[in-house]
């Protein structure tokens, strides 16, 4: 690999992993970085530096066979094999060094017992430590996904989509990839009851993609929010109209004053009483005053 390639690879070097950030994101970035340097294969898979043939040649019996044969073909094959092993070892050591430098200092203790230069073993330790693959954890995430619901009162569609995508990512980290068909089923099942017309129209369209489902649901949600805002404004207008309707004189019906300032009431109380009906008039006026006070009290109490 040329120096230019090395420089280009170093320009995309990921940040150091501290154990608290999202491991899956760091893992994908690190693998892309290693691939740009031609080192990914010695990290994700055991490179098998010592082949069975080489191991046999290292034994005394193997050495005796090779010496006895004296074949140029065997010698040439052995030399080529040793050269390839040396190249793979160099890649392993380089990848090993890079992985250690991509970890924070407090995480080095996790791989302190790994044989120096064994990049694949370091990678396996990181996967076993930060990728939880227990059956209980996997079942819990699947249960959360299957029972997810879109709560219109507490979240926006983007917030719901974020929860949905987070569960998919957590399942992917545990080796469980959810197919687009299952994603669409769970997504439509999570919709509220009043989205039934939208759900039915999306169910019968088999050619629609999951991204298109997201788009249709968000458009429907935004339209529903606009309708709710309109209904809310109309309700407020009705309440204001009812309030204005209550603010009128219950004596003459005028909106310019309340009953306690009604001129007709004052005229009725000041007018001369006919002979023989003064007690009736006073009783009637008293009843009117009590009724007026009662009405005013009801108005004030709302």
C-alpha positions as CSV (number, residue, x, y, z in Angstrom):
1,X,0.0,0.0,0.0
2,X,1.4,3.4,-0.9
3,X,2.0,6.3,1.4
4,X,-0.8,8.3,-0.2
5,X,-3.3,5.5,0.7
6,X,-2.0,5.5,4.3
7,X,-2.5,9.2,4.5
8,X,-6.0,9.0,3.1
9,X,-6.8,6.3,5.6
10,X,-5.5,8.3,8.5
11,X,-7.8,11.2,7.6
12,X,-10.9,9.2,8.4
13,X,-9.6,7.8,11.7
14,X,-12.4,7.4,14.2
15,X,-12.5,8.8,17.7
16,X,-11.3,6.8,20.7
17,X,-13.9,4.6,22.3
18,X,-14.5,5.3,26.0
19,X,-17.0,2.5,26.9
20,X,-20.0,4.8,27.3
21,X,-20.6,5.9,23.7
22,X,-22.6,3.8,21.2
23,X,-20.4,0.8,20.5
24,X,-22.1,-0.2,17.2
25,X,-21.3,3.3,15.7
26,X,-17.7,3.1,16.8
27,X,-17.4,-0.4,15.5
28,X,-18.7,0.4,12.0
29,X,-16.4,3.5,11.8
30,X,-13.4,1.4,13.0
31,X,-14.0,-1.4,10.5
32,X,-14.3,1.2,7.7
33,X,-11.0,2.8,8.8
34,X,-9.2,-0.6,9.0
35,X,-10.6,-1.6,5.6
36,X,-9.2,1.6,4.0
37,X,-5.8,0.5,5.3
38,X,-6.2,-3.1,4.1
39,X,-6.3,-4.5,7.7
40,X,-9.9,-5.4,8.2
41,X,-9.5,-9.1,7.3
42,X,-7.0,-9.8,10.1
43,X,-9.3,-8.2,12.7
44,X,-12.7,-9.7,11.9
45,X,-11.5,-13.2,11.2
46,X,-8.7,-15.3,12.6
47,X,-5.8,-14.9,10.2
48,X,-4.4,-18.3,10.9
49,X,-0.8,-17.1,10.8
50,X,0.6,-20.6,11.7
51,X,-0.8,-23.0,9.1
52,X,-0.8,-26.8,9.6
53,X,2.0,-27.2,7.0
54,X,4.2,-24.7,8.8
55,X,3.5,-26.3,12.1
56,X,4.6,-29.6,10.7
57,X,7.8,-28.1,9.3
58,X,8.6,-26.8,12.8
59,X,8.6,-30.3,14.3
60,X,11.7,-32.4,14.2
61,X,10.1,-35.1,12.1
62,X,8.9,-32.5,9.6
63,X,12.4,-31.0,9.4
64,X,13.8,-34.5,8.7
65,X,11.3,-35.1,5.9
66,X,12.2,-31.8,4.2
67,X,15.9,-32.5,4.6
68,X,15.6,-36.0,3.2
69,X,13.6,-34.9,0.2
70,X,15.9,-32.2,-0.9
71,X,13.3,-31.1,-3.4
72,X,13.6,-27.6,-4.8
73,X,9.8,-27.4,-5.2
74,X,9.3,-28.0,-1.4
75,X,12.0,-25.4,-0.6
76,X,10.4,-22.9,-2.9
77,X,7.0,-23.5,-1.4
78,X,8.3,-23.2,2.1
79,X,10.0,-20.0,1.4
80,X,6.9,-18.5,-0.2
81,X,4.7,-19.6,2.7
82,X,7.1,-18.0,5.2
83,X,7.0,-14.8,3.3
84,X,3.2,-14.8,3.3
85,X,3.1,-15.5,7.1
86,X,5.5,-12.6,7.7
87,X,3.2,-10.3,5.7
88,X,0.1,-11.4,7.7
89,X,1.9,-11.0,11.0
90,X,3.0,-7.5,10.1
91,X,-0.7,-6.7,9.3
92,X,-1.8,-8.2,12.6
93,X,0.7,-6.2,14.6
94,X,-0.3,-3.0,12.8
95,X,-4.0,-3.6,13.4
96,X,-3.3,-4.5,17.0
97,X,-1.5,-1.2,17.5
98,X,-4.3,0.8,15.9
99,X,-7.0,-0.9,18.0
100,X,-5.2,-0.2,21.2
101,X,-4.8,3.4,20.2
102,X,-8.5,3.7,19.5
103,X,-9.3,2.7,23.1
104,X,-9.3,5.0,26.1
105,X,-6.6,4.2,28.7
106,X,-9.0,2.7,31.2
107,X,-10.2,0.1,28.6
108,X,-6.7,-1.3,28.0
109,X,-7.0,-3.6,31.0
110,X,-9.6,-5.5,29.1
111,X,-7.1,-6.8,26.6
112,X,-3.9,-6.8,28.8
113,X,-3.9,-10.7,28.6
114,X,-4.2,-10.8,24.9
115,X,-1.0,-12.0,23.1
116,X,0.7,-8.9,21.6
117,X,0.0,-8.5,17.9
118,X,-3.2,-10.6,18.0
119,X,-5.6,-8.0,16.7
120,X,-8.4,-10.6,16.2
121,X,-8.3,-11.6,19.8
122,X,-8.5,-7.9,20.9
123,X,-11.6,-7.4,18.6
124,X,-13.3,-10.5,20.1
125,X,-12.8,-9.2,23.6
126,X,-14.4,-5.9,22.7
127,X,-17.3,-7.6,21.0
128,X,-17.9,-9.9,24.0
129,X,-17.7,-7.0,26.4
130,X,-19.8,-4.3,24.7
131,X,-22.2,-6.3,22.5
132,X,-24.6,-7.9,25.0
133,X,-26.0,-11.0,23.3
134,X,-27.9,-12.7,26.2
135,X,-31.2,-14.2,25.3
136,X,-33.0,-12.3,28.0
137,X,-31.8,-9.0,26.7
138,X,-32.7,-9.9,23.1
139,X,-36.2,-11.0,24.1
140,X,-36.7,-7.8,26.1
141,X,-35.8,-5.7,23.1
142,X,-38.1,-7.7,20.8
143,X,-40.9,-7.4,23.3
144,X,-40.5,-3.6,23.4
145,X,-40.5,-3.4,19.6
146,X,-43.6,-5.5,19.2
147,X,-45.5,-3.5,21.8
148,X,-44.4,0.0,20.8
149,X,-47.2,2.5,20.4
150,X,-47.5,6.0,19.0
151,X,-48.9,8.3,21.8
152,X,-50.3,11.4,20.2
153,X,-50.7,13.1,23.5
154,X,-47.1,12.8,24.6
155,X,-44.8,12.8,21.5
156,X,-44.4,13.9,18.0
157,X,-44.0,11.5,15.1
158,X,-40.3,12.3,14.9
159,X,-40.0,11.4,18.6
160,X,-41.9,8.1,18.1
161,X,-39.7,7.3,15.0
162,X,-36.6,7.9,17.1
163,X,-37.7,5.4,19.7
164,X,-38.5,2.9,16.9
165,X,-35.2,3.3,15.2
166,X,-33.3,3.0,18.5
167,X,-34.9,-0.4,19.2
168,X,-34.0,-1.6,15.7
169,X,-30.4,-0.5,16.2
170,X,-30.1,-2.2,19.6
171,X,-31.5,-5.4,18.1
172,X,-29.0,-5.2,15.2
173,X,-26.2,-4.8,17.7
174,X,-27.3,-8.1,19.2
175,X,-27.3,-9.8,15.8
176,X,-31.0,-9.6,15.2
177,X,-31.9,-7.8,11.9
178,X,-35.6,-7.0,11.5
179,X,-36.8,-7.3,7.9
180,X,-38.5,-4.3,6.2
181,X,-41.8,-6.3,6.0
182,X,-41.8,-6.8,9.8
183,X,-40.8,-3.2,10.4
184,X,-43.8,-2.1,8.4
185,X,-46.1,-4.4,10.2
186,X,-44.9,-3.2,13.7
187,X,-45.0,0.4,12.6
188,X,-48.6,0.2,11.3
189,X,-49.7,-1.7,14.4
190,X,-48.3,1.1,16.6
191,X,-50.6,3.7,15.0
192,X,-53.5,5.1,17.1
193,X,-57.1,4.0,16.3
194,X,-58.1,7.2,14.4
195,X,-55.3,6.5,11.9
196,X,-57.2,3.4,10.7
197,X,-57.9,4.7,7.2
198,X,-54.2,5.4,6.7
199,X,-53.2,2.0,8.1
200,X,-55.6,0.1,5.8
201,X,-54.4,2.0,2.7
202,X,-50.7,1.3,3.5
203,X,-51.4,-2.4,4.3
204,X,-52.7,-3.2,0.9
205,X,-49.8,-1.6,-0.9
206,X,-47.1,-4.3,-1.0
207,X,-44.7,-2.3,-3.1
208,X,-44.3,0.6,-0.7
209,X,-40.9,0.9,1.0
210,X,-40.4,1.5,4.7
211,X,-39.1,5.1,4.0
212,X,-42.3,5.8,2.1
213,X,-44.3,4.5,5.1
214,X,-42.5,6.9,7.3
215,X,-43.3,9.8,4.9
216,X,-47.0,8.9,4.6
217,X,-47.5,8.6,8.4
218,X,-45.7,11.9,9.1
219,X,-47.8,13.7,6.4
220,X,-51.0,12.3,8.0
221,X,-49.8,13.3,11.5
222,X,-49.1,16.9,10.4
223,X,-52.5,17.2,8.7
224,X,-54.1,15.8,11.9
225,X,-52.3,18.3,14.0
226,X,-53.5,21.2,11.8
227,X,-57.1,19.9,12.1
228,X,-56.8,19.7,15.8
229,X,-55.5,23.3,16.0
230,X,-58.4,24.5,13.8
231,X,-60.9,22.7,16.0
232,X,-59.3,24.1,19.1
233,X,-59.5,27.7,17.8
234,X,-63.2,27.2,16.8
235,X,-63.9,25.9,20.3
236,X,-62.2,29.0,21.9
237,X,-64.3,31.3,19.7
238,X,-67.5,29.5,20.8
239,X,-66.5,29.9,24.5
240,X,-65.8,33.6,24.0
241,X,-69.2,34.0,22.3
242,X,-70.9,32.2,25.1
243,X,-69.1,34.5,27.6
244,X,-70.2,37.6,25.7
245,X,-73.8,36.2,25.7
246,X,-73.8,36.0,29.4
247,X,-72.7,39.6,29.9
248,X,-76.0,41.3,29.4
249,X,-78.7,42.8,31.6
250,X,-81.1,40.2,32.7
251,X,-83.7,42.9,33.4
252,X,-84.0,44.5,29.9
253,X,-81.6,42.4,27.8
254,X,-79.2,45.3,27.0
255,X,-75.5,44.5,26.6
256,X,-74.5,48.1,27.6
257,X,-75.0,47.5,31.3
258,X,-75.7,44.8,33.9
259,X,-78.9,44.4,35.9
260,X,-77.6,46.3,38.9
261,X,-77.3,49.4,36.7
262,X,-80.5,48.9,34.7
263,X,-82.5,52.1,34.3
264,X,-85.8,50.2,34.2
265,X,-85.0,48.7,37.6
266,X,-84.4,52.1,39.1
267,X,-87.5,53.6,37.4
268,X,-89.6,50.7,38.9
269,X,-88.3,51.3,42.4
270,X,-88.8,55.1,42.2
271,X,-92.3,55.1,40.7
272,X,-95.4,56.0,42.8
273,X,-97.3,53.0,44.1
274,X,-101.1,52.8,43.5
275,X,-103.3,53.0,46.6
276,X,-104.0,49.7,48.2
277,X,-101.0,47.9,46.5
278,X,-98.0,49.3,48.3
279,X,-97.3,46.1,50.2
280,X,-97.6,44.1,47.1
281,X,-95.3,46.4,45.2
282,X,-92.7,46.4,48.0
283,X,-92.9,42.6,48.1
284,X,-92.5,42.4,44.3
285,X,-89.5,44.7,44.4
286,X,-87.9,42.8,47.2
287,X,-88.3,39.5,45.2
288,X,-86.8,41.2,42.2
289,X,-83.8,42.4,44.2
290,X,-83.3,38.9,45.6
291,X,-83.6,37.4,42.1
292,X,-81.1,40.0,40.7
293,X,-78.6,39.3,43.5
294,X,-78.9,35.6,42.8
295,X,-78.3,36.1,39.1
296,X,-75.3,38.4,39.7
297,X,-73.9,35.8,42.1
298,X,-74.2,33.1,39.5
299,X,-72.5,35.3,36.9
300,X,-69.6,36.1,39.3
301,X,-69.2,32.4,40.3
302,X,-69.1,31.5,36.6
